[in-house]
Amino acid sequence: MVADEALTLLEGMTELRVAKGRKVVRVDLSAADRPPDSELVKLMVSRWGKLRAPTMKVGTMLVVGFNQEMLASVFGT
């Protein structure tokens, strides 16, 4: 999946969580001050223009990237 298609994954999602190294970026997609689509794509796509891995939908949350603590909190382990 490339950058142009990444936004389609956000349809129906209310939250985006992105692992950026040890940091986790949380975005409330239903908020009025939601970042512009261009910023969301920058979070979801690598510098080579492809969707970062792993990417998964968990309920109405889209989880992008690997961070052990983030995944533990998402899956309650």
C-alpha positions as CSV (number, residue, x, y, z in Angstrom):
1,M,0.0,0.0,0.0
2,V,1.3,3.4,-0.9
3,A,0.7,6.9,0.5
4,D,-2.2,7.7,-1.7
5,E,-4.1,4.7,-0.4
6,A,-3.2,5.0,3.3
7,L,-6.0,7.4,4.1
8,T,-8.6,4.8,3.0
9,L,-7.6,2.8,6.1
10,L,-8.9,5.7,8.3
11,E,-12.5,5.4,7.1
12,G,-14.7,4.5,10.1
13,M,-11.8,4.8,12.6
14,T,-12.0,7.0,15.6
15,E,-8.4,6.8,16.9
16,L,-5.0,6.5,15.3
17,R,-2.0,5.2,17.3
18,V,1.4,5.4,15.7
19,A,4.7,4.1,17.1
20,K,7.6,6.4,16.4
21,G,10.5,4.7,18.2
22,R,9.9,4.8,21.9
23,K,7.2,7.5,21.5
24,V,3.6,6.8,20.7
25,V,1.5,9.4,18.8
26,R,-2.2,9.3,19.6
27,V,-4.7,11.1,17.3
28,D,-8.4,11.5,18.0
29,L,-9.8,11.2,14.5
30,S,-13.3,12.4,15.6
31,A,-12.0,15.6,17.2
32,A,-12.7,19.0,15.6
33,D,-9.0,19.8,15.7
34,R,-7.9,16.6,13.9
35,P,-4.7,17.1,12.0
36,P,-4.9,17.5,8.2
37,D,-4.8,14.4,6.0
38,S,-1.3,15.3,4.8
39,E,0.0,15.1,8.4
40,L,-1.8,11.8,9.0
41,V,-0.2,10.3,5.9
42,K,3.2,11.4,7.2
43,L,2.6,9.5,10.4
44,M,1.4,6.3,8.6
45,V,3.8,6.1,5.7
46,S,7.6,5.4,5.7
47,R,10.1,7.7,4.0
48,W,10.0,5.4,1.1
49,G,6.3,6.1,0.6
50,K,5.0,2.7,1.8
51,L,2.6,2.0,4.7
52,R,4.6,1.3,7.9
53,A,4.3,-2.2,9.3
54,P,2.7,-3.6,11.2
55,T,-0.6,-1.9,10.6
56,M,-3.8,-3.3,12.0
57,K,-7.4,-2.3,12.8
58,V,-8.5,-3.0,16.3
59,G,-12.1,-2.1,16.6
60,T,-12.3,1.5,15.6
61,M,-8.6,2.1,16.3
62,L,-5.9,2.0,13.6
63,V,-2.5,0.9,15.0
64,V,0.6,1.6,13.0
65,G,4.2,0.6,13.8
66,F,5.8,-1.5,16.4
67,N,6.2,-0.5,20.0
68,Q,5.9,-3.2,22.6
69,E,4.2,-1.1,25.3
70,M,1.7,0.3,22.8
71,L,0.7,-3.1,21.5
72,A,0.4,-4.4,25.1
73,S,-2.0,-1.6,26.0
74,V,-4.0,-2.1,22.8
75,F,-4.4,-5.8,23.4
76,G,-4.6,-5.7,27.2
77,T,-1.6,-8.0,27.8
